[in-house]
Amino acid sequence: MTQLDYTVGVGKESTYGTAVAPEQFFESEAKMDLEITTVSAAGLRPGKGVHRTNRNSVVRRAVMGDIDVEITDAGFALLLEAVLGTKTSAAGVDTFTLKTNDPMPSYTIEEVVPFLGGSGQAGQTFAGCVAESITIDVKEGAIVTAKVSWIGKQYATKGSPAAASYPAGDELFTFVGGSITLNSLVVSNVTEFSVTIKNNFDGGGFNLGAAGLRARRPELGKRDITGSLNAELVNATITDWYTSQNALPIVLNLTTSRGGKLDITLPAVRTKGELPKSNGGQVSVQTVSFEAFDNGVAAQPVTIAYKSAGSVADPVIVSATWGDWYLDPGDSYALTTVTGATTVTLERLPKGASTGTWVTITATADGGTPGRYNYPLPGDATNAATYRVRVKATNSVGVSVYSAEVLKTVTP
């Protein structure tokens, strides 16, 4: 082990502050930290002219830190969900929007920092971490980067940290694979673009009984969506944008050669300047800071779409029909047309129930009719029974979709 062999892993928690194993590792410096706050008593004694150890106490332990990454076309989705909070997936594309209610998801960050001389390592976990902000930077001649800032609940040493693993064959997003539109027009004079989304969590939660730790997740505040861009002065477009104070849309598109994409859409952006200025005979460049708003028209003030290269599309149930149901095996069937699925199963609720646990119906594919599944059903020879049923289609990475639920009656 050398000083190069540090690792940073992140895992999503099911219970706030309860540490979990990493599910994704990032090529980032290990920068998480523990800030311990102490106070000294005001009381004095003759002959004691300095602070005393027995009058100095720990009053707060707060976790904080950053994860800085060069963005690739595999694995970045976890960080986007951590900051924005809401994720939907369709056709292999993950779309992230701002979660509008508490709580935000929490994560465990696990780091390994090697000891000098290769004699061992400092394994450490930071549980109850929520993402306070993300800044994405796109600069000419550079790799696209992101900084995610965290605040957490507690720190612990980790004697046997998880072995790091990384996506195979992932590719970096760079300035070369990018384009930007302003007010629905592609512009070619932008040399730098940056956007920051900040959740503005409250700073409380250090309550009695929590031993100086946060007793609860941080609560969402009013978010800020800000940024900046540098653009060569080729026309009056940016000047007019500033002086009119119109709220215009900005869309940043980034791609990789193997099909990855990262799209950032800001439907209503107002700039805070600047007017054109000379540059000593060099090319004049306008540096423009901006803020994104909710304009009451667009569904979201910010949307980020991310596609991992080589990602598997969600399965699609094109159609699902059910034949008459009989007790005899083979007489009952479902006829389906499904794309993108590796398995198709039929499910039912308990007899007569409209809610509850779905149970897989043992079915056999009909070799003579593609998409037909035959099965026996529970029932008896004299009494009809009604069941709520559906079709479940699952792809190779475990994503499942379901057909509309149907009420069917078993005919004796």
C-alpha positions in Angstrom: 0.0 0.0 0.0 1.3 3.5 -0.9 0.0 7.0 -0.3 -1.8 6.8 -3.6 -4.1 4.0 -2.3 -6.8 6.1 -0.6 -10.4 5.3 -1.3 -13.8 7.0 -0.9 -17.0 4.9 -0.9 -20.7 6.0 -0.4 -23.8 4.0 0.5 -27.4 5.1 0.9 -28.8 4.6 4.4 -32.2 3.1 5.2 -32.1 4.6 8.7 -30.6 8.0 9.4 -27.2 7.7 11.1 -27.0 3.9 10.9 -23.9 3.1 8.9 -24.1 1.0 5.8 -21.5 -0.5 3.5 -20.5 1.5 0.4 -22.4 0.8 -2.8 -20.3 3.1 -5.0 -16.7 4.2 -4.9 -15.4 7.4 -6.3 -12.0 8.5 -7.5 -11.8 11.4 -5.0 -9.5 12.6 -2.3 -10.5 11.6 1.2 -11.6 14.9 2.7 -14.3 14.3 5.3 -13.6 15.7 8.7 -14.9 15.8 12.3 -15.2 19.2 14.0 -15.1 19.0 17.8 -16.3 22.1 19.6 -15.2 22.7 23.2 -16.0 25.4 25.8 -14.1 26.5 28.9 -15.8 27.6 32.1 -15.6 31.2 33.1 -15.0 30.5 36.8 -11.6 31.4 38.3 -9.4 30.3 41.3 -6.5 32.0 42.8 -3.3 30.8 41.3 -5.0 29.3 38.3 -4.4 31.8 35.5 -5.0 29.4 32.5 -7.9 27.3 31.4 -8.1 24.0 33.3 -8.7 20.6 31.8 -11.5 19.8 34.2 -13.3 23.0 33.2 -13.0 22.4 29.5 -15.7 20.2 27.9 -16.8 18.9 24.5 -20.2 20.4 23.5 -20.5 19.4 19.9 -19.2 16.9 17.3 -20.1 17.8 13.7 -19.2 15.9 10.5 -18.5 17.8 7.3 -16.5 17.6 4.1 -16.4 17.4 0.4 -16.3 14.7 -2.4 -14.6 16.1 -5.5 -14.9 14.0 -8.6 -14.2 14.1 -12.3 -17.5 13.2 -13.8 -17.7 9.9 -15.7 -20.5 8.2 -17.6 -21.0 5.6 -14.9 -21.7 6.0 -11.2 -22.5 9.7 -10.9 -26.2 9.1 -10.4 -25.8 8.4 -6.7 -24.3 11.9 -6.1 -27.0 13.6 -8.1 -29.8 11.8 -6.1 -28.1 12.8 -2.9 -28.2 16.5 -3.7 -31.5 16.9 -5.6 -33.4 14.1 -3.8 -35.9 12.9 -6.5 -35.0 10.4 -9.2 -37.1 8.9 -12.0 -35.8 6.4 -14.5 -37.0 5.6 -18.1 -35.3 4.1 -21.1 -32.0 4.0 -19.4 -32.0 7.7 -18.4 -32.1 8.9 -14.8 -33.8 12.2 -14.3 -33.2 14.2 -11.1 -35.3 17.0 -9.8 -35.6 18.8 -6.4 -37.3 16.9 -3.7 -40.0 19.2 -2.2 -40.5 17.6 1.2 -38.3 16.5 4.1 -36.4 14.3 4.7 -33.6 14.2 2.2 -31.8 10.8 1.8 -28.8 10.2 4.1 -25.6 8.3 3.3 -22.6 6.7 4.9 -19.2 7.8 3.6 -16.3 5.4 4.1 -12.7 6.5 3.6 -9.4 4.8 3.7 -6.2 6.8 4.2 -2.9 4.9 4.1 -0.3 5.1 6.8 3.2 6.2 5.9 5.5 3.4 4.8 2.6 1.1 3.8 2.3 -0.3 7.4 -1.5 0.0 7.5 -4.4 2.3 6.9 -6.8 4.6 8.7 -10.3 3.3 7.9 -13.1 5.7 8.9 -16.8 6.0 8.4 -19.0 9.1 8.5 -22.7 8.2 9.1 -25.8 10.3 8.6 -24.4 12.4 5.8 -26.7 14.5 3.7 -25.6 16.5 0.7 -25.7 20.2 1.3 -24.6 21.3 -2.2 -23.2 20.4 -5.6 -21.1 22.5 -8.0 -20.5 21.3 -11.5 -17.8 23.1 -13.5 -17.2 23.0 -17.3 -14.1 24.7 -18.5 -12.3 24.9 -21.8 -9.5 22.4 -22.1 -10.5 20.6 -18.9 -12.4 17.6 -17.6 -15.9 18.3 -16.2 -15.8 18.2 -12.4 -18.2 18.2 -9.5 -17.9 19.1 -5.8 -20.4 17.7 -3.4 -20.4 19.1 0.1 -21.8 17.1 3.0 -22.8 17.5 6.6 -23.1 14.4 8.8 -24.0 13.0 12.1 -21.1 10.9 13.5 -17.6 9.6 12.9 -16.2 6.2 13.7 -13.1 4.2 13.0 -13.4 1.2 10.6 -11.1 -1.7 11.3 -11.9 -3.6 8.1 -13.1 -1.2 5.4 -14.7 -2.5 2.3 -12.6 -3.3 -0.7 -13.0 -0.7 -3.4 -14.5 -1.5 -6.8 -15.1 0.8 -9.7 -17.1 0.8 -13.0 -15.4 -0.9 -15.9 -14.7 1.1 -19.0 -16.2 4.4 -17.8 -15.4 7.5 -19.8 -14.9 11.1 -18.7 -17.1 14.0 -19.6 -15.0 16.8 -21.0 -15.5 20.3 -22.5 -15.0 18.8 -26.0 -18.2 16.8 -25.7 -20.4 19.8 -24.6 -22.8 22.3 -26.0 -24.9 25.0 -24.5 -28.1 26.8 -25.6 -29.3 30.2 -24.4 -33.0 31.1 -25.0 -33.2 27.9 -27.2 -30.3 29.0 -29.5 -27.0 27.2 -29.6 -24.2 29.6 -28.7 -20.5 29.0 -29.5 -18.8 31.7 -27.6 -18.9 30.2 -24.0 -15.6 29.2 -22.5 -16.6 28.3 -19.0 -19.9 27.3 -17.3 -20.6 26.6 -13.6 -23.8 25.8 -11.7 -24.3 25.3 -8.0 -27.4 23.8 -6.3 -27.5 24.5 -2.5 -30.0 22.9 -0.2 -29.4 25.4 2.7 -30.1 22.9 5.5 -30.9 24.2 8.9 -28.0 24.1 11.5 -30.0 22.7 14.4 -30.7 19.2 15.7 -28.0 19.2 18.4 -30.5 18.3 21.1 -30.5 17.0 24.6 -29.9 13.3 24.8 -27.8 13.2 21.6 -24.4 13.5 23.3 -23.3 16.4 21.2 -24.3 14.8 17.9 -27.1 15.7 15.6 -30.3 14.0 16.8 -32.1 14.3 13.5 -31.6 14.9 9.8 -31.1 18.5 8.7 -34.2 20.1 7.4 -34.5 21.7 3.9 -34.3 25.5 3.6 -35.0 27.7 0.6 -32.7 26.4 -2.1 -30.3 28.5 -4.1 -29.5 27.7 -7.8 -26.7 29.9 -9.0 -23.9 29.9 -11.4 -21.6 31.7 -13.8 -20.4 31.7 -17.4 -17.6 33.3 -19.4 -18.3 34.2 -23.0 -16.3 35.9 -25.7 -18.0 39.1 -26.8 -19.4 38.3 -30.3 -22.7 40.2 -30.1 -25.1 41.9 -27.8 -27.0 38.8 -26.7 -25.6 38.6 -23.1 -25.7 42.3 -22.7 -29.4 42.4 -23.7 -30.0 39.5 -21.3 -28.6 41.5 -18.5 -30.1 44.9 -19.2 -33.6 43.5 -19.9 -33.6 41.2 -16.8 -35.6 38.6 -18.8 -35.6 35.1 -17.3 -34.2 33.0 -20.1 -33.7 29.2 -20.4 -30.2 27.7 -20.3 -29.5 24.1 -21.3 -26.1 22.4 -21.0 -25.5 19.1 -22.9 -22.6 16.9 -22.3 -21.9 13.5 -24.0 -19.2 10.8 -24.1 -18.2 8.9 -27.2 -19.8 5.7 -25.9 -23.2 7.1 -25.3 -23.2 8.7 -21.9 -25.0 12.0 -21.4 -25.4 14.7 -18.8 -28.0 17.4 -19.5 -28.7 20.3 -17.1 -31.8 22.4 -17.8 -32.5 25.7 -16.1 -35.8 27.1 -17.6 -35.7 30.6 -16.0 -32.3 32.3 -15.5 -31.6 35.9 -14.7 -28.1 37.3 -15.0 -26.4 39.7 -12.6 -24.1 41.3 -15.2 -21.9 42.4 -16.8 -21.6 45.1 -19.5 -18.9 44.7 -22.2 -15.4 46.0 -21.3 -12.2 46.3 -23.3 -9.4 43.9 -22.5 -6.2 45.7 -23.4 -6.4 44.8 -27.1 -7.2 41.1 -26.3 -10.5 39.4 -26.9 -13.1 40.8 -24.7 -14.8 38.3 -22.4 -18.0 38.8 -20.4 -18.1 37.1 -17.0 -21.7 36.6 -16.0 -23.1 35.4 -12.7 -26.7 34.2 -12.7 -29.5 32.8 -10.6 -32.2 30.3 -11.6 -35.8 30.8 -10.6 -39.1 29.1 -10.5 -41.1 30.9 -13.2 -44.4 29.3 -12.4 -44.6 27.7 -15.9 -41.8 25.1 -16.0 -42.4 22.0 -13.9 -39.0 22.3 -12.2 -36.5 25.1 -11.7 -33.7 22.6 -12.5 -33.6 19.2 -14.1 -30.6 17.0 -14.6 -30.7 14.0 -16.9 -27.9 11.5 -16.7 -27.4 8.4 -18.8 -24.7 5.9 -17.9 -23.0 4.5 -21.0 -24.1 1.0 -21.7 -26.9 1.3 -19.2 -29.9 -1.1 -19.6 -33.2 0.4 -20.7 -36.2 -0.2 -18.5 -38.5 -3.0 -19.6 -41.8 -2.1 -21.3 -45.1 -4.0 -21.1 -46.6 -3.1 -24.5 -49.8 -5.2 -23.8 -51.1 -7.7 -21.3 -54.5 -9.4 -21.7 -56.0 -12.2 -19.6 -58.1 -15.1 -20.8 -60.9 -16.8 -19.0 -59.9 -18.4 -15.7 -60.6 -22.1 -15.0 -59.4 -24.5 -12.4 -57.8 -26.8 -14.9 -54.1 -26.1 -15.6 -53.5 -24.7 -19.1 -57.0 -23.4 -19.5 -56.1 -20.1 -17.7 -53.6 -17.8 -19.4 -52.1 -14.4 -19.8 -51.0 -13.1 -23.2 -48.3 -10.5 -23.0 -46.1 -8.4 -25.3 -43.0 -7.2 -23.5 -39.7 -5.6 -24.6 -36.4 -5.3 -22.7 -37.2 -7.9 -20.1 -35.3 -11.0 -19.1 -38.1 -12.4 -17.0 -41.9 -12.1 -17.0 -43.9 -13.3 -14.1 -47.6 -13.2 -13.2 -48.7 -12.0 -9.7 -51.9 -12.0 -7.6 -53.1 -10.7 -4.3 -54.9 -13.0 -1.8 -58.4 -14.0 -2.8 -60.8 -11.1 -2.7 -58.1 -8.6 -1.5 -57.4 -5.2 -3.0 -54.2 -4.6 -1.1 -51.6 -6.8 0.5 -48.6 -8.9 -0.5 -48.3 -9.9 -4.1 -47.7 -13.6 -4.7 -46.1 -15.1 -7.8 -48.4 -17.3 -9.8 -46.6 -20.4 -11.0 -46.9 -20.2 -14.8 -45.5 -22.0 -17.8 -44.6 -20.4 -21.1 -46.7 -21.7 -23.9 -44.2 -22.9 -26.5 -46.8 -22.5 -29.3 -47.8 -18.9 -28.6 -45.1 -16.4 -27.9 -45.9 -14.3 -24.8 -48.6 -16.7 -23.5 -48.3 -18.0 -20.0 -50.5 -20.9 -18.7 -51.1 -21.5 -15.1 -53.3 -23.2 -12.5 -55.2 -21.1 -10.0 -56.3 -21.6 -6.4 -60.0 -22.3 -6.0 -62.4 -25.2 -5.6 -64.8 -27.1 -7.8 -68.0 -25.3 -6.7 -67.2 -21.8 -5.6 -66.0 -18.9 -7.8 -63.1 -16.8 -6.4 -62.0 -13.3 -7.5 -58.4 -12.2 -7.6 -56.5 -9.0 -8.4 -53.7 -9.8 -10.8 -50.9 -8.1 -12.8 -47.9 -8.8 -15.0 -44.4 -8.1 -13.8 -41.5 -7.6 -16.3 -37.9 -7.4 -15.0 -34.7 -6.5 -17.0 -31.1 -7.8 -16.6 -30.2 -5.2 -13.9 -33.3 -5.9 -11.7 -35.5 -3.0 -12.8 -39.2 -4.1 -12.8 -42.3 -2.6 -14.3 -45.9 -3.7 -13.8 -49.0 -3.8 -15.9 -52.3 -2.4 -14.9 -54.1 -4.5 -12.2 -57.0 -6.6 -13.4 -59.8 -8.3 -11.5 -60.4 -11.9 -12.6 -62.7 -14.6 -11.4 -61.8 -18.3 -11.3 -64.7 -20.2 -12.9 -65.3 -23.7 -11.4 
